[in-house]
Amino acid sequence: MENLGFIFQDEEVEKSIREQKPYIINSPKSKAAACLNRITYSLLNQDIEPLEDSGIGGFFKKFFNFMDVRDKEFDKNDEEE
């Protein structure tokens, strides 16, 4: 089994569990969310057909663009620390 990454221990995850909300939505800028975004990106990092801007294709296009922005933001935060 291949190791895809790790998720930092994060108080925001515990808070989200208590509130019964996904931490990726409840705290999208948390370190744990950034780790999950990296894992997701690595799983999805493959050649895919171009997506349309509307309907389900548009949704996924926006989602993948969001994930790319989050990945770059995570790298930027690492450089600042």
Order of alpha helices (4+ residues) and beta strands (2+ residues): alpha-alpha-alpha-alpha
